[in-house]
Amino acid sequence: MFGTSGIRGPVGEDVTADLALRVGRAVGIDADRVVVGRDPRESGEMLVDALAAGLRESGTDVLDLGMAATPTVARSVGWEDADVGVSVTASHNPAPDNGIKLWQPSGQAFDESRREAISERVRTDAAELTDWTGLGDREAVDARERHADALVDAVDLAEPLSVIVDVGNGAGGVTVDALQRLGCEVETLNAQPDGAFPGRPSEPTAENCTSLARLVAESDADLGIAHDGDADRMRAVAGDGTYLSGDVTLALFARAAANEGEQVAAPVDTSLAVDDYLAEAGVTVTRTKVGDVYVAERVTERGVAFGGEPSGAWIWPEATLCPDGPLAACRLAELASERPLSARAAAIDAYPIRRDSVEVADKAAVMERVSDRVLETYDDVSTLDGVRVDLGDGWFLLRASGTQPLVRITAEAREESRADDVFTEARSLLESALASE
């Protein structure tokens, strides 16, 4: 039921009020106090009401943040001495979707064992309902100001900046609050919360952030920030209007966060350029499965100073174990106040990377055959998430999609022609596995 980032899907099909009610009952079995919040999607209020009903009839008190960024919800679990946090959001998914994500008091998302326990309770309709004398209360709580205060306390700008924030019609207005308190001149795009996402699609990709990039380039802004619907993600534009790739942003954050001898956590599809840039400072990368849940788990280990995903999720374990897009925005502003981001990015190599997806009927069976062939052929193989082969001067990854009937191919090398060869090699392995069906 849970993917790597919680429950997600089309409202009225995969995600319903009935599902939210059952999740509330499942969580309420062993939680006395739960924080809930939602992004601006049209279905959010309905789902929160159903979720809260399931919690309250289990005798659980509900602290309702209303519309709130997902990192605000995650942080509030500890702030409010609650047992669980629940975000009703589909994050960067399109407007017809919604979902549910669960948080621990540490700010970390539910791990696999906790997710499976909730899934089993939902499947079996498990519940421990109270009578009318024991119903939980529902109380409105505002945590946005406290989140903004925490962001201001976490950074120290060398000088105030001019920043353009594309909120993406989502719940990330706390970024604007914090930057203004830090003395920045802030201009906004798509700042009105609207679950239809009329300004641009919710995911802050380069294609979807062309207006932000153009505005930054044509103005004297020092930085552009973009969030998705629930602001767990943050992507950025340098002062010259260049959209920063996820790998470049990861490298910049990691270099600033980690000291010599420390590690940073990043998923298996992260560019070699990150490894090479960090190696100059004596910092190494420890690979995780794709998904911020797995990055968050890794940063709890000793010696791991930072974790990030090129998709835009950034985790500083000393602050919180959730991907906090507003914190990332403020930390990037801190870096930009000391040295222009365009100059910082110029020091990071950009290696050629190839990506494709192939539709398959049975991705599990195909990946099993791929794994057998790879393990027979190559020496340096990781099966942490799909199969990743390190070739020294390049690498390739064959990985089943978590949500679609696809196998994804990723290949990278330090030289253009070598990247083509590595990609061809990876595709041939997949085609061989498909041919033996």
C-alpha positions in Angstrom: 0.0 0.0 0.0 2.9 2.4 0.8 5.4 3.3 -1.9 8.7 4.8 -1.0 7.0 8.1 -0.3 3.7 7.1 1.3 0.3 6.3 -0.1 -0.4 8.1 -3.4 -2.8 7.8 -6.3 -5.9 9.2 -8.0 -8.6 10.4 -5.7 -11.8 8.4 -5.9 -9.8 5.4 -7.2 -6.8 4.5 -5.1 -7.2 7.3 -2.5 -10.6 7.6 -0.9 -12.2 8.9 2.2 -12.8 5.3 3.3 -9.1 4.6 3.0 -8.3 7.7 5.0 -10.8 6.6 7.7 -9.1 3.2 7.9 -5.6 4.6 8.1 -6.8 6.9 10.9 -8.2 3.8 12.8 -5.0 1.9 12.1 -2.7 4.7 13.4 -5.1 5.3 16.4 -4.5 1.8 17.7 -1.3 2.8 19.4 -1.2 6.6 19.2 -2.7 8.9 21.8 -1.9 12.2 20.0 -1.5 12.8 16.3 -0.6 15.9 14.2 -2.3 16.2 10.8 -1.8 18.7 8.0 -2.5 18.9 4.3 -1.4 20.6 1.1 -3.8 22.7 -1.0 -5.3 19.9 -3.1 -9.1 20.1 -3.6 -9.5 16.7 -1.9 -7.3 17.4 1.1 -10.0 18.7 3.5 -12.2 15.7 2.9 -9.4 13.3 3.5 -8.3 15.0 6.6 -11.8 14.9 8.0 -12.1 11.2 7.3 -8.6 10.6 8.8 -9.4 12.6 11.9 -12.7 10.7 12.3 -10.8 7.4 12.4 -8.3 8.8 14.9 -10.9 10.3 17.2 -13.1 7.3 17.3 -10.0 5.4 18.4 -9.7 7.8 21.4 -6.8 9.7 19.8 -6.5 13.5 20.0 -5.9 15.3 16.7 -3.9 18.4 16.4 -4.9 19.9 13.1 -2.4 22.2 11.4 -4.8 22.9 8.5 -2.9 23.7 5.3 0.8 23.2 6.1 4.0 22.2 4.4 4.9 18.6 4.9 8.1 19.5 6.8 6.1 21.7 9.1 3.9 18.6 9.9 6.9 16.4 10.4 8.7 18.8 12.7 5.5 19.4 14.7 5.3 15.8 15.9 8.2 16.4 18.2 7.2 20.0 19.0 3.7 19.0 20.1 4.8 15.9 22.0 2.7 13.8 19.6 3.1 10.1 18.7 2.6 10.4 14.9 2.3 13.0 12.2 0.2 12.6 9.1 0.6 14.6 5.9 -2.3 14.5 3.5 -0.5 15.2 0.3 0.6 13.8 -3.1 3.7 16.0 -3.0 4.8 16.8 -6.6 2.1 14.6 -8.2 -0.6 16.2 -10.5 -3.8 17.7 -9.1 -6.0 14.6 -9.5 -3.9 12.7 -7.0 -3.6 12.8 -3.3 -2.0 10.6 -0.6 -1.0 10.0 3.0 2.5 10.1 4.5 3.3 9.2 8.2 6.0 10.7 10.4 7.7 9.6 13.6 8.5 12.0 16.5 12.1 12.3 15.3 10.8 13.8 12.0 11.7 10.7 10.1 9.1 9.1 7.9 7.7 5.7 8.9 10.2 3.0 8.1 9.4 -0.2 6.3 8.3 -2.2 9.4 6.0 0.6 10.6 4.5 1.0 7.1 3.9 -2.7 6.9 2.2 -2.7 10.3 -0.2 0.0 9.2 -0.8 -1.7 5.9 -1.7 -4.9 7.6 -4.2 -3.2 9.9 -5.8 -1.4 7.0 -6.1 -4.7 5.0 -7.7 -6.5 8.0 -9.9 -3.5 9.1 -8.2 -3.6 12.5 -9.4 -1.0 14.9 -9.8 -0.4 18.7 -12.8 2.0 18.8 -13.9 3.7 22.0 -17.4 4.6 23.1 -18.8 8.1 23.2 -17.2 8.9 26.5 -13.6 8.3 25.2 -13.6 10.1 21.8 -10.5 12.0 21.0 -10.5 15.8 20.7 -9.7 17.8 17.5 -7.8 21.0 18.0 -6.6 23.6 15.5 -2.8 24.4 15.9 -0.6 26.8 13.9 3.0 25.7 13.5 4.0 27.9 10.5 5.5 30.6 12.7 7.5 28.2 14.8 8.9 26.6 11.6 9.9 30.0 10.3 11.6 30.7 13.6 13.6 27.5 13.4 14.7 28.3 9.8 15.9 31.7 10.8 17.9 30.2 13.7 19.5 27.6 11.4 21.2 30.0 9.0 23.5 33.0 9.1 23.4 35.1 5.9 26.6 37.1 5.1 24.3 39.7 3.6 20.6 40.0 2.7 19.7 38.8 -0.8 17.2 39.4 -3.5 15.3 36.1 -3.8 12.4 35.1 -6.1 10.3 32.2 -4.6 8.1 30.1 -6.8 5.7 28.6 -4.3 4.1 26.5 -7.1 0.5 27.3 -5.7 1.5 25.0 -2.8 1.9 25.1 0.9 5.5 26.4 1.1 4.8 30.0 2.1 6.9 29.5 5.2 10.0 29.9 3.0 8.9 33.4 2.2 8.3 34.1 5.9 11.8 32.9 6.8 13.6 34.7 4.0 11.9 38.0 4.8 12.8 37.7 8.5 16.4 37.1 7.4 16.3 40.5 5.7 16.0 39.3 2.1 14.0 41.2 -0.5 11.5 38.5 -1.6 9.4 38.4 -4.7 6.9 35.5 -5.2 5.5 33.5 -8.1 2.4 31.3 -7.8 2.1 32.2 -4.2 -1.7 31.7 -3.9 -2.4 28.1 -2.6 -4.5 26.4 -5.3 -4.8 22.6 -5.5 -5.4 22.7 -9.2 -1.8 24.1 -9.6 -2.8 26.7 -12.3 0.6 28.4 -12.4 2.7 25.4 -13.3 2.8 21.6 -12.7 3.6 20.9 -9.1 7.0 19.2 -9.7 9.7 21.9 -9.9 11.6 20.5 -12.8 13.7 22.6 -15.2 10.9 22.5 -17.8 8.3 23.6 -15.2 10.5 26.4 -13.8 11.2 28.3 -17.1 9.3 31.3 -15.9 11.3 31.4 -12.6 14.6 31.1 -14.5 13.7 33.8 -17.0 12.6 36.2 -14.2 15.8 35.6 -12.2 17.9 36.2 -15.3 16.1 39.4 -16.3 16.2 40.9 -12.8 19.0 41.5 -10.3 17.9 38.6 -8.1 20.6 36.6 -6.5 18.6 33.4 -6.3 15.4 31.7 -7.4 13.7 29.0 -5.3 11.0 26.6 -6.4 8.9 24.2 -4.3 6.4 21.4 -5.1 2.9 21.2 -3.6 3.9 20.3 -0.1 7.3 21.9 0.0 9.3 18.8 0.9 11.2 19.4 -2.3 13.3 22.4 -3.2 15.0 23.2 -6.6 16.8 26.4 -7.4 18.0 28.9 -10.0 21.4 30.7 -9.8 21.5 34.4 -10.1 22.5 34.2 -13.8 19.2 32.3 -14.5 20.8 28.9 -14.7 18.6 26.1 -13.3 20.7 24.0 -11.0 20.6 20.3 -11.6 19.8 18.1 -8.6 23.2 16.6 -8.7 24.9 20.0 -8.6 22.6 21.1 -5.7 23.4 17.9 -3.8 27.1 18.5 -4.3 26.9 22.0 -3.0 24.9 21.1 0.1 27.0 18.1 0.9 30.3 19.9 0.5 29.1 22.6 3.0 27.6 20.1 5.5 30.3 17.4 5.6 33.9 17.5 6.9 36.9 15.4 5.9 36.3 11.8 6.7 32.5 12.1 6.9 29.9 10.6 4.5 26.8 11.9 2.7 23.9 9.7 1.8 22.5 9.7 -1.8 20.5 7.3 -3.9 22.0 4.8 -6.4 21.2 7.0 -9.4 23.3 10.0 -8.2 25.9 11.3 -10.6 29.6 10.5 -10.4 30.2 14.2 -10.4 29.0 14.4 -6.8 31.6 11.7 -5.8 34.4 13.5 -7.6 33.6 16.9 -6.2 33.3 15.6 -2.6 36.5 13.5 -2.9 38.4 16.8 -3.2 37.4 17.5 0.4 37.9 14.0 1.7 34.2 13.3 1.8 32.6 10.1 0.5 29.1 9.1 -0.7 27.2 6.2 0.8 24.5 4.9 -1.6 20.9 4.2 -0.7 17.8 3.0 -2.4 15.9 5.6 -4.3 13.4 7.4 -2.0 13.8 10.0 0.8 12.7 7.4 3.3 15.9 5.5 2.7 18.1 8.6 2.7 16.6 9.6 6.0 17.4 6.1 7.5 21.0 6.3 6.4 21.7 9.8 7.8 20.9 8.4 11.3 24.1 6.4 11.1 27.3 7.7 12.7 29.5 9.8 10.4 26.8 10.6 7.9 26.5 14.4 7.9 23.9 15.0 5.2 21.5 13.3 2.8 19.9 14.3 -0.4 18.2 13.1 -3.5 18.8 14.8 -6.9 15.0 15.0 -7.2 15.0 17.8 -4.6 14.8 16.2 -1.1 17.4 17.5 1.3 18.0 16.3 4.9 20.3 17.8 7.6 20.1 15.3 10.5 21.1 17.8 13.1 17.9 19.8 12.2 15.3 17.2 11.3 15.1 13.8 9.6 12.4 15.0 7.1 13.1 16.5 3.7 12.7 20.2 4.5 12.4 22.3 1.4 12.1 25.6 3.2 15.3 24.8 5.2 17.0 23.9 2.0 16.0 27.3 0.5 17.4 29.1 3.5 20.6 27.1 3.5 21.1 27.8 -0.2 20.5 31.5 0.4 23.3 31.3 3.0 25.7 29.8 0.5 24.7 32.4 -2.1 25.2 35.2 0.3 28.9 34.1 0.7 29.6 33.4 -3.0 27.4 33.4 -6.1 25.9 30.0 -6.9 26.9 30.3 -10.5 30.5 30.4 -9.5 30.1 27.5 -7.0 28.4 25.4 -9.7 31.1 26.1 -12.2 33.5 24.1 -10.0 31.4 20.9 -10.4 31.9 18.8 -13.5 28.9 17.8 -15.6 29.2 14.3 -16.9 27.1 12.9 -19.7 24.2 10.8 -18.4 21.7 8.7 -20.4 18.3 7.6 -19.3 15.4 5.6 -20.7 12.6 3.4 -19.7 11.3 0.1 -21.2 7.7 -1.1 -20.6 7.6 -4.7 -19.4 4.8 -7.1 -18.5 6.4 -8.6 -15.4 9.1 -6.3 -14.1 9.9 -8.5 -11.1 10.7 -11.5 -13.3 12.6 -9.4 -15.8 14.7 -7.9 -13.1 15.5 -11.3 -11.6 16.9 -12.4 -15.0 18.8 -9.1 -15.4 20.3 -9.6 -12.0 21.4 -13.2 -12.8 23.1 -12.0 -16.0 24.8 -9.0 -14.4 26.2 -11.0 -11.4 27.6 -13.6 -13.8 29.3 -10.9 -16.0 30.6 -8.2 -13.7 32.6 -7.9 -10.5 31.5 -4.6 -8.9 27.8 -5.0 -8.6 25.3 -3.5 -6.1 21.8 -5.0 -5.8 20.7 -2.5 -3.2 18.0 -1.1 -5.5 17.9 -2.8 -8.9 21.3 -3.7 -10.2 24.1 -1.0 -10.4 27.4 -1.9 -12.1 30.5 0.2 -11.4 32.8 0.2 -14.4 35.4 2.5 -12.9 35.1 5.2 -15.6 31.3 4.9 -15.6 28.3 3.0 -14.3 24.9 1.8 -15.2 21.7 1.1 -13.3 18.8 -1.2 -14.2 15.9 -0.7 -11.8 12.2 -1.5 -11.8 9.9 1.5 -11.4 8.2 1.6 -8.1 4.9 2.8 -9.6 4.7 1.8 -13.2 5.3 -1.4 -15.3 8.7 -0.1 -16.4 12.4 -1.0 -16.1 14.5 2.2 -16.0 17.9 2.4 -17.6 20.5 4.9 -16.4 24.1 5.1 -17.6 26.8 7.7 -16.9 30.5 8.1 -17.8 33.1 10.9 -17.6 33.4 11.0 -21.4 30.6 11.4 -24.0 31.4 8.4 -26.2 31.9 6.2 -23.2 28.5 7.1 -21.8 26.9 6.0 -25.1 28.8 2.7 -24.9 27.8 2.1 -21.3 24.2 2.8 -22.1 24.2 0.4 -25.0 25.8 -2.2 -22.8 23.0 -1.8 -20.2 20.2 -1.8 -22.8 21.6 -5.0 -24.4 21.5 -6.7 -21.0 17.8 -5.7 -20.5 16.9 -6.8 -24.1 18.6 -10.1 -23.5 16.5 -10.7 -20.4 13.3 -9.7 -22.2 14.1 -12.0 -25.1 14.3 -15.0 -22.7 10.8 -14.5 -21.4 
